[in-house]
Amino acid sequence: MRSVLSISLPEKIAEELNEFARETGRNKSDVVKESLSIFLWENKFRKAQKMLFPRAKAVGIVTEEDVFREIS
């Protein structure tokens, strides 16, 4: 099922969106859907990082290199 959302953008952002859509040959709706999807995923990722950081730090995992070393 789909839901329709109407938003109001500041003129500068609207101009940038129009130009980006034109340059990439995509419609504005698709650009906004993809951008929102990425924003929501990144927000969930940051929440998970914040929640897991104390446990990771306790076992010595504090950098991305530490994570990659542990899972490699």
ROZA-39919 format. One record per residue: residue number from 1; residue in three letters; x, z, y of N, C-alpha, C in turn. Coordinates in steps of 0.001 Angstrom, whole numbers, plus 500000, padded with zeros to 6 digits. Each point is the difference from the previous one (the first is absolute). Layout:
residues N
{num:NUM residu:ALA nxx:X nzz:Z nyy:Y caxx:X cazz:Z cayy:Y cxx:X czz:Z cyy:Y} $
...
end
This chain:
residues 72
{num:1 residu:MET nxx:500835 nzz:500000 nyy:498832 caxx:499165 cazz:500000 cayy:501168 cxx:500890 czz:500000 cyy:501244} $
{num:2 residu:ARG nxx:499585 nzz:499348 nyy:501029 caxx:500757 cazz:499930 cayy:501242 cxx:499280 czz:500773 cyy:501085} $
{num:3 residu:SER nxx:500783 nzz:500434 nyy:500968 caxx:499462 cazz:500704 cayy:501148 cxx:500528 czz:499307 cyy:501256} $
{num:4 residu:VAL nxx:499159 nzz:499829 nyy:500973 caxx:500389 cazz:499351 cayy:501252 cxx:500363 czz:501078 cyy:501003} $
{num:5 residu:LEU nxx:501119 nzz:499794 nyy:500687 caxx:500482 cazz:500941 cayy:500993 cxx:500266 czz:499238 cyy:501289} $
{num:6 residu:SER nxx:499478 nzz:500487 nyy:501068 caxx:500235 cazz:499390 cayy:501306 cxx:500889 czz:500944 cyy:500787} $
{num:7 residu:ILE nxx:501096 nzz:499467 nyy:500553 caxx:500915 cazz:500846 cayy:500763 cxx:500268 czz:499399 cyy:501369} $
{num:8 residu:SER nxx:500387 nzz:500856 nyy:500900 caxx:500382 cazz:499585 cayy:501340 cxx:501505 czz:500209 cyy:500126} $
{num:9 residu:LEU nxx:500714 nzz:498959 nyy:500415 caxx:501446 cazz:500076 cayy:500126 cxx:500423 czz:499897 cyy:501457} $
{num:10 residu:PRO nxx:501060 nzz:500697 nyy:500357 caxx:500566 cazz:499774 cayy:501327 cxx:500435 czz:498533 cyy:500113} $
{num:11 residu:GLU nxx:499933 nzz:499461 nyy:501183 caxx:500280 cazz:498582 cayy:500209 cxx:501358 czz:499579 cyy:499439} $
{num:12 residu:LYS nxx:501021 nzz:500803 nyy:500213 caxx:501360 cazz:499663 cayy:499540 cxx:500037 czz:499869 cyy:498478} $
{num:13 residu:ILE nxx:499375 nzz:500941 nyy:499301 caxx:499995 cazz:499944 cayy:498535 cxx:499181 czz:498800 cyy:499527} $
{num:14 residu:ALA nxx:498883 nzz:499737 nyy:500646 caxx:499169 cazz:498853 cayy:499632 cxx:500777 czz:498699 cyy:500162} $
{num:15 residu:GLU nxx:500762 nzz:499891 nyy:501075 caxx:500820 cazz:498798 cayy:500230 cxx:501062 czz:499857 cyy:498917} $
{num:16 residu:GLU nxx:500649 nzz:501119 nyy:499662 caxx:501028 cazz:499960 cayy:498952 cxx:499396 czz:499628 cyy:498653} $
{num:17 residu:LEU nxx:498818 nzz:500540 nyy:499705 caxx:499322 cazz:499667 cayy:498751 cxx:499647 czz:498515 cyy:499961} $
{num:18 residu:ASN nxx:499449 nzz:499491 nyy:501080 caxx:499658 cazz:498575 cayy:500064 cxx:501227 czz:499123 cyy:499787} $
{num:19 residu:GLU nxx:501099 nzz:500352 nyy:500663 caxx:501219 cazz:499207 cayy:499880 cxx:500566 czz:500072 cyy:498584} $
{num:20 residu:PHE nxx:500017 nzz:501197 nyy:499438 caxx:500514 cazz:500157 cayy:498636 cxx:499159 czz:499197 cyy:499009} $
{num:21 residu:ALA nxx:498684 nzz:500093 nyy:500127 caxx:499114 cazz:499258 cayy:499100 cxx:500234 czz:498497 cyy:500138} $
{num:22 residu:ARG nxx:500138 nzz:499543 nyy:501223 caxx:500238 cazz:498576 cayy:500250 cxx:501340 czz:499566 cyy:499395} $
{num:23 residu:GLU nxx:501050 nzz:500800 nyy:500230 caxx:501345 cazz:499659 cayy:499502 cxx:500065 czz:499974 cyy:498481} $
{num:24 residu:THR nxx:499251 nzz:500869 nyy:499358 caxx:500070 cazz:500105 cayy:498538 cxx:498912 czz:499200 cyy:499295} $
{num:25 residu:GLY nxx:499081 nzz:499426 nyy:500770 caxx:498936 cazz:499210 cayy:499399 cxx:498976 czz:500844 cyy:499254} $
{num:26 residu:ARG nxx:499882 nzz:501244 nyy:500373 caxx:499053 cazz:500910 cayy:499349 cxx:498912 czz:500367 cyy:500988} $
{num:27 residu:ASN nxx:498874 nzz:500482 nyy:499469 caxx:498964 cazz:500445 cayy:500929 cxx:500243 czz:501465 cyy:500354} $
{num:28 residu:LYS nxx:499452 nzz:500404 nyy:501126 caxx:500226 cazz:501356 cayy:500503 cxx:499490 czz:501055 cyy:499025} $
{num:29 residu:SER nxx:498900 nzz:499736 nyy:499363 caxx:499434 cazz:500961 cayy:499069 cxx:500969 czz:500305 cyy:498862} $
{num:30 residu:ASP nxx:500622 nzz:498960 nyy:499452 caxx:500959 cazz:500204 cayy:498911 cxx:501222 czz:500784 cyy:500474} $
{num:31 residu:VAL nxx:500473 nzz:499711 nyy:501197 caxx:501154 cazz:500722 cayy:500548 cxx:499662 czz:501478 cyy:500163} $
{num:32 residu:VAL nxx:498828 nzz:500283 nyy:500537 caxx:499598 cazz:501396 cayy:500211 cxx:499785 czz:500709 cyy:498669} $
{num:33 residu:LYS nxx:499385 nzz:499331 nyy:499021 caxx:499786 cazz:500613 cayy:498683 cxx:501333 czz:500354 cyy:499349} $
{num:34 residu:GLU nxx:500950 nzz:499070 nyy:500046 caxx:501311 cazz:500267 cayy:499400 cxx:500716 czz:501128 cyy:500741} $
{num:35 residu:SER nxx:499936 nzz:499981 nyy:501325 caxx:500652 cazz:501042 cayy:500795 cxx:499405 czz:501367 cyy:499711} $
{num:36 residu:LEU nxx:498695 nzz:500084 nyy:499917 caxx:499340 cazz:501265 cayy:499710 cxx:500343 czz:500485 cyy:498596} $
{num:37 residu:SER nxx:500041 nzz:499097 nyy:499051 caxx:500359 cazz:500353 cayy:498634 cxx:501406 czz:500592 cyy:499941} $
{num:38 residu:ILE nxx:500945 nzz:499371 nyy:500692 caxx:501372 cazz:500498 cayy:500044 cxx:500046 czz:501359 cyy:500689} $
{num:39 residu:PHE nxx:499296 nzz:500148 nyy:501112 caxx:499963 cazz:501277 cayy:500722 cxx:499487 czz:501117 cyy:499106} $
{num:40 residu:LEU nxx:498901 nzz:499755 nyy:499288 caxx:499415 cazz:501021 cayy:499139 cxx:500930 czz:500352 cyy:498846} $
{num:41 residu:TRP nxx:500658 nzz:498986 nyy:499405 caxx:500940 cazz:500257 cayy:498915 cxx:501174 czz:500837 cyy:500503} $
{num:42 residu:GLU nxx:500558 nzz:499644 nyy:501163 caxx:501127 cazz:500752 cayy:500552 cxx:499604 czz:501442 cyy:500314} $
{num:43 residu:ASN nxx:498785 nzz:500198 nyy:500473 caxx:499522 cazz:501347 cayy:500285 cxx:499924 czz:500834 cyy:498713} $
{num:44 residu:LYS nxx:499470 nzz:499416 nyy:498927 caxx:499948 cazz:500698 cayy:498711 cxx:501410 czz:500307 cyy:499503} $
{num:45 residu:PHE nxx:500917 nzz:499064 nyy:500177 caxx:501374 cazz:500187 cayy:499564 cxx:500661 czz:501157 cyy:500753} $
{num:46 residu:ARG nxx:499807 nzz:500046 nyy:501331 caxx:500574 cazz:501091 cayy:500799 cxx:499424 czz:501356 cyy:499589} $
{num:47 residu:LYS nxx:498701 nzz:500039 nyy:499703 caxx:499389 cazz:501251 cayy:499535 cxx:500622 czz:500442 cyy:498677} $
{num:48 residu:ALA nxx:500211 nzz:499061 nyy:499093 caxx:500613 cazz:500328 cayy:498712 cxx:501425 czz:500491 cyy:500200} $
{num:49 residu:GLN nxx:500746 nzz:499339 nyy:500884 caxx:501364 cazz:500444 cayy:500296 cxx:499998 czz:501433 cyy:500522} $
{num:50 residu:LYS nxx:499116 nzz:500268 nyy:500937 caxx:499936 cazz:501333 cayy:500603 cxx:499662 czz:501050 cyy:498946} $
{num:51 residu:MET nxx:499098 nzz:499672 nyy:499106 caxx:499582 cazz:500938 cayy:498977 cxx:501119 czz:500236 cyy:498974} $
{num:52 residu:LEU nxx:500730 nzz:498940 nyy:499647 caxx:501008 cazz:500106 cayy:498949 cxx:501376 czz:500412 cyy:500504} $
{num:53 residu:PHE nxx:500244 nzz:499914 nyy:501300 caxx:501334 cazz:500277 cayy:500523 cxx:500537 czz:501376 cyy:499626} $
{num:54 residu:PRO nxx:499219 nzz:501078 nyy:500132 caxx:500546 cazz:501314 cayy:499636 cxx:500471 czz:500069 cyy:498537} $
{num:55 residu:ARG nxx:499226 nzz:499410 nyy:499095 caxx:500384 cazz:500006 cayy:498582 cxx:501246 czz:499162 cyy:499764} $
{num:56 residu:ALA nxx:500061 nzz:498837 nyy:500664 caxx:501163 cazz:499125 cayy:499841 cxx:501250 czz:500671 cyy:500568} $
{num:57 residu:LYS nxx:499863 nzz:500605 nyy:501161 caxx:501138 cazz:500668 cayy:500640 cxx:500523 czz:501127 cyy:499121} $
{num:58 residu:ALA nxx:499099 nzz:500699 nyy:499345 caxx:500391 cazz:501116 cayy:499135 cxx:500888 czz:499555 cyy:498848} $
{num:59 residu:VAL nxx:499853 nzz:498746 nyy:499570 caxx:500836 cazz:499495 cayy:498901 cxx:501097 czz:499069 cyy:500499} $
{num:60 residu:GLY nxx:500201 nzz:499975 nyy:501327 caxx:501119 cazz:499234 cayy:500569 cxx:499713 czz:498556 cyy:500323} $
{num:61 residu:ILE nxx:498744 nzz:499620 nyy:500066 caxx:499645 cazz:498619 cayy:500355 cxx:499520 czz:500011 cyy:501447} $
{num:62 residu:VAL nxx:500873 nzz:499515 nyy:500905 caxx:499639 cazz:500042 cayy:501411 cxx:500114 czz:498643 cyy:500697} $
{num:63 residu:THR nxx:500665 nzz:499037 nyy:499376 caxx:500139 cazz:498675 cayy:500610 cxx:499419 czz:498943 cyy:499068} $
{num:64 residu:GLU nxx:499808 nzz:498803 nyy:500533 caxx:499533 cazz:498894 cayy:499159 cxx:501026 czz:499682 cyy:498922} $
{num:65 residu:GLU nxx:501272 nzz:500142 nyy:500331 caxx:501054 cazz:499757 cayy:499011 cxx:499867 czz:500977 cyy:498823} $
{num:66 residu:ASP nxx:499655 nzz:501254 nyy:500317 caxx:499782 cazz:500989 cayy:498933 cxx:498858 czz:499562 cyy:499089} $
{num:67 residu:VAL nxx:498927 nzz:499512 nyy:500606 caxx:498849 cazz:499539 cayy:499211 cxx:500410 czz:498855 cyy:499094} $
{num:68 residu:PHE nxx:500680 nzz:498991 nyy:500551 caxx:500410 cazz:498851 cayy:499208 cxx:500979 czz:500401 cyy:498886} $
{num:69 residu:ARG nxx:500876 nzz:500943 nyy:500291 caxx:500942 cazz:500485 cayy:498986 cxx:499220 czz:500653 cyy:498855} $
{num:70 residu:GLU nxx:498979 nzz:500782 nyy:500324 caxx:499230 cazz:500699 cayy:498976 cxx:499164 czz:499065 cyy:499137} $
{num:71 residu:ILE nxx:499503 nzz:498930 nyy:500569 caxx:499118 cazz:499124 cayy:499219 cxx:500732 czz:498820 cyy:499380} $
{num:72 residu:SER nxx:501260 nzz:499842 nyy:500328 caxx:500777 cazz:498875 cayy:499435 cxx:500579 czz:500331 cyy:498648} $
end
